[in-house]
Amino acid sequence: MLRISRDLSIDENEFEIDFVRASGPGGQNVNKLSTAAQLRFDTNRIVLLPDARARLIRLAGQRMTKDGVIVIHAQRFRTQERNRTDAIERLVEILREAMVRPTPRRPTKPTRASKQRRLEGKKRRSDVKARRGSRGFED
């Protein structure tokens, strides 16, 4: 069992991992061994609150299919085991992030002193630019 949060834990039987050939450089090994891990996790199998599900859909992005299956492709490492662990860690990270409700932003107003500093700065800048003007040539 993988513990995601206090309310959510998933069994290792709920996702499937296949090993495919990795792309990119790797010499002769890249054409012979299937080291890249492809993890598939069906999000419809777990019970999530609607807001958590919406955050999960947003966080997963293109890794989630229309059917609600998250597909994670891990090929950073040269061994199957390390890529498998990497894929599981990435899935857990996405799920943990989706379970955290963001704190709402409280709108604030600028203080009187900060308004005054801003206006004084604008006035200083205006004076500098005004002094740059043409002064007329005396002939």
C-alpha positions as CSV (number, residue, x, y, z in Angstrom):
1,M,0.0,0.0,0.0
2,L,1.2,3.5,-1.0
3,R,0.1,6.1,1.5
4,I,-0.7,9.3,-0.4
5,S,-2.4,11.3,2.3
6,R,-4.4,10.8,5.5
7,D,-7.5,10.1,3.4
8,L,-6.0,8.3,0.4
9,S,-3.8,5.2,-0.1
10,I,-3.5,3.1,-3.2
11,D,-2.6,-0.5,-3.5
12,E,0.2,-1.5,-5.8
13,N,-2.2,-3.7,-7.7
14,E,-4.2,-0.6,-8.8
15,F,-1.6,0.5,-11.3
16,E,0.2,-1.5,-14.0
17,I,3.8,-1.1,-15.1
18,D,5.0,-2.2,-18.5
19,F,8.6,-2.0,-19.7
20,V,9.3,-0.6,-23.2
21,R,12.4,0.3,-25.1
22,A,13.8,3.7,-24.1
23,S,14.5,6.4,-26.7
24,G,17.6,8.5,-27.0
25,P,21.3,7.7,-26.6
26,G,22.5,4.5,-25.0
27,G,24.6,2.6,-27.4
28,Q,23.8,-1.0,-28.2
29,N,21.7,-1.5,-25.1
30,V,19.0,0.9,-26.3
31,N,18.1,-1.4,-29.1
32,K,18.2,-4.7,-27.0
33,L,16.7,-4.0,-23.6
34,S,13.4,-2.7,-22.5
35,T,14.3,-0.5,-19.6
36,A,11.9,2.4,-19.8
37,A,8.9,2.0,-17.4
38,Q,5.4,2.9,-18.5
39,L,3.0,3.3,-15.6
40,R,-0.8,3.3,-16.1
41,F,-3.1,4.3,-13.3
42,D,-6.9,4.5,-13.6
43,T,-8.1,7.4,-11.5
44,N,-11.7,6.2,-11.6
45,R,-10.7,3.4,-9.2
46,I,-10.1,5.8,-6.3
47,V,-12.5,8.0,-4.5
48,L,-11.6,11.7,-4.7
49,L,-13.4,14.8,-3.8
50,P,-14.6,16.8,-6.8
51,D,-12.1,19.7,-6.1
52,A,-9.2,17.2,-5.7
53,R,-10.2,15.4,-8.9
54,A,-10.2,18.8,-10.8
55,R,-6.7,19.6,-9.4
56,L,-5.5,16.1,-10.4
57,I,-6.8,16.6,-14.0
58,R,-5.1,20.0,-14.1
59,L,-1.8,18.7,-12.7
60,A,-1.7,15.5,-14.8
61,G,-2.2,17.6,-18.0
62,Q,-1.4,15.6,-21.1
63,R,-0.4,12.6,-19.1
64,M,-4.1,11.8,-18.4
65,T,-6.2,10.3,-21.2
66,K,-9.8,11.1,-21.8
67,D,-10.8,7.9,-19.9
68,G,-9.1,9.2,-16.8
69,V,-6.0,7.0,-17.0
70,I,-2.7,8.6,-16.0
71,V,0.2,7.4,-18.1
72,I,3.7,8.1,-16.8
73,H,6.7,7.3,-19.0
74,A,10.0,7.0,-17.0
75,Q,13.3,6.5,-18.8
76,R,15.8,8.6,-16.8
77,F,17.8,5.6,-15.6
78,R,19.5,2.6,-17.2
79,T,17.8,-0.1,-15.1
80,Q,14.2,-1.3,-15.0
81,E,14.0,-1.1,-11.2
82,R,15.1,2.5,-11.0
83,N,12.8,3.6,-13.7
84,R,9.9,1.7,-12.0
85,T,10.6,3.4,-8.7
86,D,10.9,6.8,-10.5
87,A,7.5,6.3,-12.2
88,I,5.8,5.3,-8.9
89,E,7.4,8.3,-7.1
90,R,6.1,10.7,-9.9
91,L,2.6,9.3,-9.6
92,V,2.6,9.6,-5.8
93,E,3.9,13.2,-6.1
94,I,1.1,14.2,-8.5
95,L,-1.5,12.6,-6.3
96,R,-0.1,14.2,-3.1
97,E,-0.1,17.6,-4.8
98,A,-3.7,17.2,-6.0
99,M,-4.8,16.3,-2.4
100,V,-3.5,19.7,-1.1
101,R,-6.2,22.4,-1.1
102,P,-4.6,25.7,-2.0
103,T,-4.9,28.5,0.5
104,P,-7.2,31.2,-0.9
105,R,-5.7,34.6,-1.7
106,R,-6.8,37.4,0.4
107,P,-6.8,40.7,-1.5
108,T,-4.9,43.5,0.3
109,K,-4.7,47.2,-0.2
110,P,-1.5,49.3,-0.4
111,T,-0.7,51.3,2.8
112,R,-0.7,55.1,2.8
113,A,3.1,55.2,3.2
114,S,3.6,52.9,0.1
115,K,1.3,55.1,-2.0
116,Q,3.2,58.2,-0.9
117,R,6.6,56.5,-1.7
118,R,5.3,55.6,-5.2
119,L,4.0,59.1,-5.9
120,E,7.3,60.7,-4.7
121,G,9.3,58.3,-6.9
122,K,7.1,59.3,-9.9
123,K,7.5,63.0,-9.1
124,R,11.3,62.6,-8.9
125,R,11.4,60.8,-12.2
126,S,9.2,63.4,-13.8
127,D,11.5,66.2,-12.6
128,V,14.5,64.4,-14.1
129,K,12.8,64.0,-17.4
130,A,11.5,67.6,-17.4
131,R,15.0,68.9,-17.0
132,R,16.1,67.1,-20.1
133,G,13.9,69.2,-22.3
134,S,15.3,71.6,-24.9
135,R,16.4,74.9,-23.3
136,G,16.5,76.9,-26.5
137,F,19.7,78.1,-28.2
138,E,20.9,81.7,-27.7
139,D,22.0,83.2,-30.9
